[in-house]
Amino acid sequence: MYISPHAVKSPKEHWLLIDVVVERPGWSLAVGEWDGDRCLAARWNGDDDRPKGNPVSHGMPTWFVLPPEFVEPVLAGLEGRNLISRERGQLTRSYLGVGKSEPLDLPSHDLGPWPETASLRREEIYGDDGR
């Protein structure tokens, strides 16, 4: 059984996994942070013979950080092949701060007007002891 890309979080002193954007049988793509900089990263998923996949560093599965110039062509290619939705691509671009910023057509819910008796005063929510 191969190691899930969601579990690949090394090297912890440099890499922070934010989200796995695509998980395919052979490969995965993720957004994360490398030394605090937002980035797109890729890896070859493992299999029964090589459960850690590739790349691996010091025996731990890791991600390969893609150059910033690759982000837009990779995301556009994934959308063009229906491997990710347009919305997913735009959310990824937005997080990475690249590409066109088009408004998303997200669903909205009308919950009606705010009740006149509803309060957001801390004292009324948690009590009046000031803690």
Order of alpha helices (4+ residues) and beta strands (2+ residues): beta-beta-beta-beta-beta-beta-alpha-alpha-alpha
